[in-house]
Amino acid sequence: MIMKSISKKLFAMMFVAVTLVSGCNEPSDPTMNVMAMGEWYLSDLFVNNQVVNTFSSDFVLDLEQNQTVIFVNHDGIGLTGTWDIDDAGTTLTLTPDLGEGAEPVVFEVLYLLIDKMGIRRTVTSDLLGTTAFTYILEK
């Protein structure tokens, strides 16, 4: 009887120990691609570090799990195609599905959180020179 009681207690202690040890695995951090996936909306826009108070509410950056993208810019002009974030998590590239000559749209990733992201696109033109667009996005 005493041996049976000791066996039950030993089994119970081993079960608790195994449960505690197996439950202590550290959760892995999500990858940049996983964190970036989703539908993003524009909360703030800066042009050359100056806040812009009026912009199209149609802005959307929809980064799908299958690497497809729908992007409608602050001016209402959009594209569809594919997206990718480099391994370092510093560059977001949108590649339009307009054929071989289509130029990708490249953003510098300023920060990426699970529900907030800051990206910047620098555009150079003969007419306006260099202009930096900084987008603060939220899911």
N, C-alpha and C positions, 0 to 999 in steps of 0.2 A: 504494500500500500504506500509506504514512504517512497519507495523507488518510483512508483507510478506518479506520485505528486511531484517529485523532483524532475522527472522526465517532462511533465506538462509545463512546469515553470521554465525549464531550460528551453523547450521548444518555443514557448511564448516569448522569452527574451531574445532568442535567435530571430524569430519572425519580426519583432520590433526593430532589432538592429539592422536586418536586411532591408526592411522598409525604409528606415531612416537614411541608410547609406545610398540606396537607389534613388531616393527622392531628392538628393542633394546635388544632382547634376545642374551645372550652370546652364541657363538658357543661352542659346547662341544669338549673337547680334544679327539683325536682318542685314542682308546685303544692300548696297546702294540701289540696285535695280528694284528690289522688293520695296524699299522705302519710297522710291520714286513713283511706283505704280499707283494709278488712281486718277481721279478727275480734280484738277487744280483750278482755282479761281483767283483772279487778280484782286489783292486787297490794297496794295500800294504800288505806285509807279513813279519812278524818278528818271528824268532825262538830264544827263550831265549833272547828276547829284542834286537837281532841283525837283521838288515834289510837283507832280502833275495832279490837279484836282479833278479834271474831267477826262474820262476815257470811256471807251465802249464797255458796257456791262456784258457784252457778248463774248468777252475774252474767255477762252478756255484752253487748257492744256490737258488733254486726256491721254495718259500713258497706259496703254493696255498691256496685260500680261504676255500676250503673243508678240510684243515689241512693235505693235502698230500705234500710230499716233494720230490724233486730231488736234490741230492747233489753230486757234483763231486769235490773232494778235489784238493789241489794244486799239488798233485802228479799224478792226472788223475784217481784215484780210486774213484768210486762212490757208491751210494746207493739210493734206493727209499724206501719210507715208509711214516710215519706221523711225524708231528712236533707239538710242543707246547711251549709256553712261560709261565712261572709261573706267578702268580698274581702280584708278586712284580716286575716283569720285569727284573729279574737278571739272569735267567737261560733259555737257549734255548735247548730243547731236541729233537733230531732226533731219531726216533725209526724205525729201518730197518724192512721191511716186509719179513724177512728171516725165520720166525718161532719163536717158543717159546724161544730158546736158544740165540737169537740174542741180543747182548748188545747195549743199546742206546748210541748214540754219544752226549755228553753233553758239551755245551759251556757256559762260563760265559759271560753275556751280559755286556760289558763295557759301551756302550752308544748306543742309538737307536734314530735316527732322521728320518724324513720322507724319505730322500734319501741317508743316510749314516749310517753305523752301524759298531761298533767295537765289536768283539767277541774273546774270548780266550778259547783254549782247552789245558788242561794239560794232558800229556800222560806219564805213567811210565812203563818202561820195564827193564828187567834184563840186557839187552845188553847196552842200552843207558842211563839208569837212568831216571830222570824226565826231560821232555822237554815241554816247553810252546810255543804253536803256537798262535800268535795273528794275526787275520785277520781284515783288514780294507776293508769294502765292500761298494760298491756304486750301486745304481739302474741305 
